[in-house]
Amino acid sequence: MEMRWFLSKIQDDFRGGKINLEKTQRLLEKLDIRCSYIHVKQIFKDNDRLKQGRITIEEFRAIYRIITHREEIIEIFNAYSENRKILLENNLAQFLTQEQYTAEMSKTIAFEIIQKYEPIEEVRKAHQMSLEGFTRYMNSRECLLFKNECRKVYQDMSHPLSDYFISSSHNTYLVSDQLLGPSDLWGYVSALVKGCRCLEIDCWDGAQNEPVVYHGYTLTSKLLFKTVIQAIQKYAFMTSDYPVVLSLENHCSTAQQEVMADNLQATFGESLLSDMLDDFPDTLPSPEALKFKILVKNKKIGTLKETRERKGSDKRGKVEEWEEEVADLEEEEEEEEDKFKESEVFESVLGDNQDKETGVKKLPGVMLFKKKKTRKLKIALALSDLVIYTKAEKFKSFQHSRLYQQFNENNSIGETQARKLSKLRVALNFQTPGLPMDLQNGKFLDNGGSGYILKPQFLRESKSYFNPSNIKEGMPITLTIRLISGIQLPLTHSSSNKGDSLVIIEVFGVPNDQMKQQTRVIKKNAFSPRWNETFTFIIHVPELALIRFVVESQGLIAGNEFLGQYTLPLLCMNKGYRRVPLFSRMGESLEPASLFVYVWYVR
């Protein structure tokens, strides 16, 4: 039956005799078999008996079976088939319940799978499934490791903005080198398409009163500010409906700040949030309430109430001064040494020993500390009034923020200081590939790739005692992954599919959950390496855990070579037999390259 179906599909292609490599590739695609050209080329070469670059129908069938009929899939099929030829609908339902953890409506789902994936019409009509259909199902999106439920927005989006992890980028306008590379609109476009919701725009005075965007004090090229925001306007809500924050790194004169304000209003129109949603708010609005809105993050003069009172008035030429403390190098180093220390600053009390504001007596004749340096910045009121819920404030300490920070004020923390305060990276150079971006992309796959992920309850409570370095409560998860095989793994050299492959499985989360395990090396087989190795991880804070699969080719002299990776949140992992897609260092899909695993976990 399968043979008859197979010949009916391909015999027309052999009416003219033998076929070459290119036609072989096209015929495999016609049969819905995804395959890497490099691997097909090698298998074609191995099966071309006369070495003339053309194969017979029988040789093609041999190639088809090598690529399609994987041993590990045949073993699963035979375990549930009563005659090792066909799966009855009940057999498939049993497989879905026992192996794929489909608890409800297994029989209905089995019927739908047969109708969708069984290519042989008579088998499909009999409500049965052949190995051909089962193989197609196991290679489908339905058997991917990532849960389908996490592909859509499923979380409660009505909490305040501060209750969410927000996908944020740094130096978004750069696409390569931070000192010499080009500034490019593609930096913004690609970040937005990936679900990024907070973009940095580094603004400087340009010629002819036109603000420009580039990495200041470097040789990176320049973009017009208005061109940048026009590109953002076009792509802002292509991937996600939720608000986009424009984080202005503002170095412009007040005249060009006014130009920026005009540009923002003209480009975004009604999408630009320029007023409070409620009359007297004391908490941030939710992502749901801010759908399709653009928020401006910048320094702001005065209160939200004063901003509303000025609405509609002419602000041209109106400038206010902003004063902020400037830490010198010694003070910055002290902050590095003691991240939680709140250093009070006192004026000299020589002479007048009474505080003019509080009336409290000071200790007479004692010099305590020198006054900190301050700097004054001029801010155009027209730009300042476009800042509503995202007012930029300098970070002093967590204690200071708890005591004094207003609901609409937020801080940007430098990377060195952030590393001291937390192990979590909060904003990344989207143009720089590597582990940090893999973790960022993996984290924000969740919740439909919307760029907003609701924090766990223990991070949303203002009086939370959660300490990532000292976990006392919660229910740990025991995660077990059986790494079965690799499927058409990427190659380091295009001439052969004989790579030496290994896989590393890593857990990223709280310090106690960080772990890495590695398979043995499978020699000379990148096409279909079989490991059948089982790894177990105990994960104490599953809500913060990311699982990363890395495939490498063993190199004895120059070290191992990266081939591909996949990262996802632990709680977005399906159980059962699953396919793990692989992505390149630049984040591009390497389909059909993937890993085949069996996953289960209990809590």
N, C-alpha and C positions, 0 to 999 in steps of 0.2 A: 504493500500500500504506500509506504513512504517512498520507496524506489520509484513507483509509478508517478507519484506526485512530483518528485524531484526531476525526473526526466521530462515531464510535461512542462516544467518551468524553464528548462535550459536547452532543450533539443533544437529549438529554432536558432539559437546562437551558434550552433555547431553545424548548421546546414552547409556552410562554406568550408567545412573542415576544421582544422586546429585554430585555437585562438592565442593571442599574445598576452603579455602581462597586463597591459592597460585594459584590455577587454575582460580579463579575469577579474580585475578589481571592480569594474563596472557591473559585472554579472553578480558578484558577491553582494554589492550594494542593492541590486535589483531584488535579491533574495532576502533583503532586510538584515544582512549580516554586516555589522560595523567592524572594520578592520584597518589597521595601520598599514599604509603602503609599504613601509620599510620591512615589516614582518611578512607581508604577502609576497614581496619580492624575494625574500630568502626562501620561503616555503615553495614558491613557484620554481625557483632554481633547483631546490632539492628534488622536486617531483617531475621536472622536465627531463625525462629519461634520455632522449636523443640530444639534449643540450643544443637545440636549434632556436630557442626563444619562443616556441609554440607548443601548446599541449593539447592532448586529446580529451574527449568527454570523460573518459575513465580517470585520466590524470586530474582533471578538474574536480571530479567527485572525491578523489583522495584529498585534495587541497581543502575542499569544503568540509570534509569530516574532521581533518586536523584542526581547522579553525573553530568549527562549531561544536563538535561533540567532545566536550571536555570531560575527562574521567570523573572529576569530582561531582559534576552535575549528573552524569549517568548513574553514579553510586546512589545519589539522593533519589533520583527517579525510580531506580530499581527497588529501593527500600519500601516505596509506597505503591508500586505497581504489582498487581497480582500475577501478571504473566510476563513482566519485563518488556512489554511492548506498548501497553496502553495504560493511562491513568483514568479510572472511572471518576465521575464527578464526586462520589463519596470519598475516593482515595485522595483527591486533591483537597477536599474540605478537611480531611483528617490531617494532611500535611500542614495546611494553614493554621489549624488549631494547635497542633503539637509543636510545630517548628517555628512558625511565623507569629505566634502569639495573637492570632486573630480570634478573639474570644466570642464575638457575636456575629451572627448571620454568615457563618463560614460557608454554608451551602449556597447561599445567594451569591456571595463573593466568588466562590468557585465557578459558578455558572458564568458570571461576568468575565472572569479571567479566560475561560475557555473560548468564549465568543470573541474576545479581543485579541488573543495571542495564538490560537490554534490555526495554522495556515492551511491544513488539509481539510477541505470542505466536508467530506463524508464523516471524518472523525468529529469535526465540530458539530455537525448536525446530530450525531449520536450522543452529544453531551459528554464527550471523552477528550482526552488530551494525549497527543503523541510526544515523543522526546523532542521533536521539532518545536512544538508549542511550548513545552515546559522550559526548553532552553531560551526561547524568546521571552517568556515571562521572567525567568531568573535574571536576564540581562536588561530588563526594563527599569524604568524610573520607579516602579512600585516596589522594587527590591533594593533600592538605594538605602544606605545607612541612615541618611537624614530623614527624620519623620515628616510625612506629608502635612501633618497638623501645624508644624512649625514654619511651613512655607507661606502661611497667610498670617495676617495680623489677628492674633487670638487673645492677646493680653488686654487687661483693662486699661484703656487709654485716657481715663478721666481723672487720674491722679495729677498733682502739681508736677510741672516740668522737672523739679529737683528730685523726684522719685524715680527718675529713669537714667540708665546709662545712655549717653547720646554719642553717636558715631561722629567723631570730630577729627579735623585734619589741621596740619600745621604747614606753613609755606605751600599752600595749595597750588600756587601759580607756577611752581617749579616742576619740571618733568625729568630732571636728571641731577646735575651737579649744583650744589647750593652756593658755590662761589663763582663759577664761570658759566654754568649752564643756561639754557634758554628759559625765559618765562613764557608760558604757553597757555592759551585758553583751554587746551586739552586737559591740563591739570585740574581745572574746575569741572569740566564736563565729565571726565572719567570718575572723579570723586563722587559727583552727584549720582551718576549711573550706578555706582557701587553702594549707594544708600547713605553716603555721608550727609550729615545734617548741620554741620558747623564748619564754615569755610573761613580761612584767614585771608584777609586782603591787606597787603602791606602798601600803604598809600604815601606818596611823596609829591611835592610840587613838580609840575611838568611845564613845558614851554606853552606859550599862548594861553595861559590860565587853564590848562587841562591837566588835572591830577593824573599821575601815572602809578602803575603797580610794578614793583620789582623788589628784590632782596637788597635793602639799603647797604651802602658801603661795600658793595661787591660789583663784579663785572657782569652780573646776569642782565639779560635784555629786559626791555621795558614794554609794558602794555598800557593802553589808555584805560583809565578807571571805568569810563562809560562803556567801553567794549567788553570789559570783564563782566560787568553787571548785566549787560544785555545777554551774554552767553548764559549766565546764571539764571536769568529770567526764563530762557528757553528750556532749560533742562531741570529746573529746580524740583518739579513735582512729577518727573517722568517715572521714577522708581518708587517714590513714597509721597503720600499726601500730607505728611506731617511737617511742621514748621522748619524753615531753614534759618540759621543764625549766621549773619555776616559779621565776623569778628574783625573790626577795623584796627589795624596796627597803624595808627594815624600820626604821620609826621608832617602833615600839610599846614601851610599858613591858613589864617582864618578866611582869607579870600577864596582859596581853593577848597576849603572845607564847605563853604557855601555852594560852590559848584558841585561838590559831591552830594550835598543835600538835594539840590535841584535834580541831579542825575538820578538819584535813588527814587525820588517821587515821580519823575517822568517815566522811568523804566518800569517800576513795579506797580504804580497806580494804587488801586484798592488793596492789592496784596500786601503792601507795605504797612506794617503795624505802626501807627503813629499816635495812638491813644490807648488808654486803659480799656479793658473789656468791661470792667465793673467800676462803679463810682469810687468806692473806698476799699480797695483790696488789701488783704494782709498776707495773702499767699499767691504763689505763681499760678497762672492758669494752666490747664492741661494741654497735652498735645492735641487732643480731640477738639478743644475749643479754639486752638490755633491752626487748624488745618488750612493748608494753602496760604499761610502767612509767612512773610519775610520779616525777621527781627534784626535790628541793628545793635551790635555790641560796640560800645565806645564809652569814653568818659562822659559824664553827664553833670550839668549844672542844675542845682535846685531839686525840688521835689516833683513827684508825679502830679500833684495837685496844681502846682505852679505851671507846669507844662500845659495842663488842660486849660488853665485860665488864659494862656497865651495863644490858644488855638485860633487860627484864622488871622492873627495879627501880622503886621509886616516886621520881619526879623532881620532884614538886610542891614549889614553893618553893625549889628548888635553882637558884642563880644563880651565874654566873661572870663575871669581868671580862675584857673584850677591850681590848687597848691597840693603837692604831695611830697612825702619824705623821700630822700635819696640815701640809701645805705652806702657807706664806703666799703672798700674791700675787706677791712678788718672785721667790720660788723657782719658782712656776708659770711665770712669764715666762721664767726662765732655762731651765727644762725645754723650753719652746716653742722657744727659740733654738737649743738644742743637744740634740736628741732622744736622741743616743746617749751623752751624757756621764754617767758614773757619779760623782756627787759623794759623797765620803766625809765622814762627820760625826765629828768628834773632840770629846771633852770637854776642858774646861780642864785643863791639866796643872800648874797652879800648886800647889805643895805636894807632894802624893804623886805621885811620878813613875813608879809601877809599876802596870801594868794588873792589877787584882785577879783577873780571870778567866783571863788568859793568862800572867801573870807576866812579860810582855815589858816591858823598860824603855822609857819614853817620853822624848822630848827635854825636858830640864828647863827650867822657866821660860818656855815658849812657849805662847801662846794661839793655837790654830789656827782653829776655827770654833765658833760658839755651838751648843748642843745644839738639835736640832729639837724643835718643839712636839709633844706627843702628847695624845691624848684617850682617855678610858676609857669604854667602852660596857658596859652590863650585858646579858647574854644568858641567857635561860632555857635550862637544860640540856635540857628536854623538846623545844624547837625545834632546838637545836644538834644533838642526836643524830639528827634526821631528815635531816641533811646528810651525804651519803656521798661521792659522786664529784664533787660540784659545790660545793666550798668556795670562798667568795668571798674573794679576797685583793687588796689594793691593788697596782696596777701601779707598779713603780719604774723598771725598765729591762729591755730584752731580755737584757742581760748578767746582771743579777741573777736573772731568771727562769731562764736556762740553768743558773746555778750552784746556786740554792737552791730553786727551786719544786718542790713535791711533785706527783706525778702527778695527784692529785685536787683540786689548787688551780687556780682560773682567775680571770682578771682581766676587769673591765669598764673600758674606756678611753673617756674623754670624746671627743666628736666632734672638737673642735679638735685635741686631741693625736693622735687616730686619723688625722686628715687628714695630719698631719705624718709619722706613722709609716708610713702606707700609703695608697694611693689606693682601697683596697677598703672600702666601707661594710659594717659587720658587723651592725648592728641598725638597724631603721627604724621610724618611725611608720607603721604599716600604714594609718592613717586619712588620711594625707597623700598625695594623688595627685601624680603628676609623674614626671620622669625617674628619680629614685632608686628609686621603687616599681616602675616599668616594668622596670628592670634586675633588681631583686630577683625580681619575678614571673617574668621571662624566664629567669633563672638557674635557678630552682627548678622550672621545668617539667620538667626532666630527672629521670631515675631515678624515673619514675612519680609525680612531684609528692609524693614521700614526705617532703620537708623535709631529707633527708640526701643529700649528693652527695660521693662519694669524691674527695679531692683528687688532682691528678696526682702521679705518682711523685716528681717533683722538689720538691714541697712537703711530701712525707711523710718525706723523709730528714732525720734530725737534723743531718747535716753537709752539707746542701745548700748549693751556692754560687750558687744561682739568684738573679739580680739583674734585676728587671723593667726597670730602666733601662739595662741593658747586656747584651743577649742575644747570646751567642757561639755557642751550640750549637743543636741541634734542626733540624728540617726544616720550612721555611715552606710554607704552603699558598697557592696562587694560586686565589682565589675569583672567579668571574665570574657576574654576575647580569644577565640580560636582563630588564628591566622591560617587559613587553608591554602590559598594559592595566590599567584599573581596572574593578571590577564594582559597580554601584549604590553609589557612594561616599556617605558621610553628607553631609548638606546643612547649610549655615549658616542658610538661610532655607527654610522649609517650602513656600513658594509656587512654587518653580521648581527644575528639575534642571539649571540652566545655570551651575553654579559653575565657577570658574577653578582647576583642580587641579594640584598638583605633589607629587612624592614625594622625600623625603630618605632616603638609606640611610647608616646610621652603623655604624662598628665601634667597640666598647668593649673594651679589653683592656690589655695592657702599653702604656706610653707610645708605643713605636714603631709600634704597630698602630692607634692612635686615628686615625680618618679619617672624613670625611663627604663624600658626593657627592650631587648634586641633579639632578633632571630639569628639562626645560623646562616651562613652564606650558601646559596644554591649556585653551583658552578655552571658556567656555560649554558645558561637558559634564562633568557629574558622574556621569551614568548609565553611559557606556561610553567614557571617555577612552582613546586609544591613544598610547603613548609609543614603544615599540620602541627603547628606548635601552639600551646595554650598559655596565656598570660593572665594573671589575676592581680587586681588592684583594689585596695581598700581606700575608699574616698570619703573623708569626713564631712566636707562641705560640698556636696554635689551641685548645689546651686551656682557655685563659682568655678566649677571645674570645666576645663577644655581638654579634649582628647585630640592628639595630633599623631597622624601616621606619616612617617617619612620613609621614602624608598631611596636607597643608595646603591651605587655600583662599587664594589670593593676595588680599591686601588692600593697596591702594595708599596708603591714608591711615592706617589704624590698624594696619598690619602684617598679616602672615599669620595666619590663624586655624587652630588645631589641629582636625583632623577625626577622626583615629584613628591608632593605632599597633600594632605587633606586635614583640615582642622575643623572641629565642630563642638558645640556645648554637649556635655555628657547627657543632659536631660533631653536633648533633641535626637538621641540615638535610638533607632529601632532595634528591637530584639530579633533573634533568629538569623537565618542565612541572608547576608546582605553584601551588597557591592559597594566598595569605597572608591569613588572617583578620584583621580589624581589631577593636581594642578601644578603648573610650572612655577619657577621662582618669581616670574612676573605676574602670577595669578591667572594665567590662561589655562583653559581646559585642555587636558591631554587625552580626551576620549579617543578610542575606547580603553586606553590604559587604566587599569583599576586593580584593586585587591578584592579577594573574596574571603569573607570572614563569617564566623558564627558568634553572635553576641548575646549574652544574657547578664542580667543584674538583678539583685534583690536588695530590698531595703528593710 
